[in-house]
């Protein structure tokens, strides 16, 4: 069992991902509490999620849902955004973009 498969910290996931859409955007910002990973994962159809519709998932759940998420986790500590055009493409850092596309 890897460290990431036991990671119980939380991340925000947009409702579209919860409904089965692929994760195409990711943001990291400093966590606000110990259980917070600082990560937000979205489908990419919108830059903002209604907080009432988003869900909180564990990092271990996200890596199980989409193993490519593990590629992003070493970037913790550097605020920024990551994106890909499709589920089977590699993640790329989006320069000059802050959390939530703002």
N, C-alpha and C positions, 0 to 999 in steps of 0.2 A: 504494500500500500504506500503510495507516494504522499509527500507532505501536502500537495495540492488536493489529493482526494480526501484528506482529513480536514481541510481548511473550512472552518465553520463561520468565518466572517461573512457579512451580508453585502449584497449588491442590489442596486435598483434595476429592474427589468421592465421594459415597456409592455403594455398590454398586447401589442401585436406579436411580440415574441412569445408571450404566454399562450397566445392563440395559435402558434405554430410558424410564424414568419421567421426567417433566418436573422441572426444578429449580424448587422452590417456596420454598425457604429458603436464605438466604445469611448468613454471618457474616464479619466482618473483625476481626482482632486483630493487634497488632504482629507482624511477621514474626520468625522465630527465626534466620534466616540469609539471606544475599543472594539466593539463588535462590527463596526463599519469598515468595509474594505476600501472605500473611496471610489469604487467603480460604478459606472452606470452603463447599461447595455441596451441598445435600441435597434429597431429594424431598419431605420434610415428613411422611413417615409415622412417623418416629421422631426424637427429639431427640439421640440419640447413635448413633454408628456404631462398629461393631467395627473398630478400626484395622487388623486383619488382613484385613478385607474391603473397605476403602476403597481408592481408587486415587488416584494423583497425575496430574493433567493440567496441561498448559500453559494459561495464560490465553488464548493464541491459539486453542487447541482448544475451550475453553469458549465463546468468542465465536462461533466457527464453528458449534458445536452449538446454541447459543441466543444469537442476536444481542442480546437484551435484557440480557445480562450486562454489555454495554458501558455501560449506564445506571448500573450500580452502581460501576464502577471509579473515578469521580471522588470517591467517598466514602472512599477509602483515607485513613488517617490519623486517622479517627474510629472507634474501636471500636464495634461495634454489630451489630444484626441487621436483616435485611430479609426480607419475606415477600410472597407473593401467593397467592390462592386457586386460581388456574388458570393454565395456561401462557400464555394470551392476555391476562391482566390485568397492570396496572402494578404495579411494585414499590413497597412502602411500608416506611418505617422502622418497626421494632417498638421502641417506647420501653420502657426499663427492662429489656430482655432482654440477657443477656450471651451470649458464645459458647457454642454448643451448647445453648441454652435453659436454662442453669443460673442 
